[in-house]
């Protein structure tokens, strides 16, 4: 996974990444997972399907596995959400 190129979505407005937040309970802090796509067109499909009204506010960036690890640490993400099907969406969550 760390030897291939992945695609992530970032806001043009504030530079934040597109994440999935999982709430465990009322008293616990939510966990954030960086959404990662295997192809550029999958990220664009996800944006157009689930955020067509705001898709112009985001860009798709390519990243290597090494850069991805650095992003996870810098932004304090709990792991990645590997998007398997951008239309449904079907996401596989992997913790670091």
GISUL-V968542 format. One line per field, one symbol per residue. phi: phi as a letter, one per 30 degrees, with the letter a starting at -180 (. if undefined). psi: psi as a letter, one per 40 degrees, with the letter a starting at -180 (. if undefined). A space follows every 50 residues. Layout:
phi->???
psi->???
//
This chain:
phi->.dcccbbbcbdddbidddbccccdaddcddccbddbcdbedddddddddc addbddcbbcccbddddddddeddchddlccdddbddddcbccbdc
psi->deeihihihihddeeiihihhhhdideiiihhhhhhididddddddddde fdeedeeiihiiiiddddddddddefieaihhhdheddihhhhhi.
//
